[in-house]
Amino acid sequence: WLKIYIGDVLQGLGLEPERVDLVVDYQLISEFAMSFQELCKKVPHLTRWRTFTVISGAFPKDLTEYKKNGQYTRPREDWSFFRAHENTKLERRPSYGDYGIQYARAFKSKRIHPIHSRGLLGDHEGRRP
């Protein structure tokens, strides 16, 4: 289904993969652990995308487990997962991206009002199809 969906999107926008930066969002790495080998098998036109990036996050939803004004270290499960694939043979190696110190999913809160952005489709110079 992914090949059909991506094909439909590309056709609808009138774009070829060479003009598209493909970003695959793993969201929370602790909940989504498809290997890069499996991902590369599923992504159509793998070698044709202008760029190919996998993003993920490991930052907690909130910091309630920590005491105020303390200094803490957290494991970087997202970076560790990416590094674990360094020596894996892949048809194309993705670039890495993360959410930094932001939780990987938007959520509703009585105190926090998430900011929603609208993605704009276009090429790297901002031209719309």
Secondary structure, DSSP 8 states (H G I E B T S, - for coil): -HHHHHHHHHHHHT--GGG-EEEEEEEETTT----HHHHHHHSTTTTTSSEEEEEEE---S--TTS-TT-------HHHHHHHTTTTS--SS--EEEE-TTS-SS----SS------------TT----
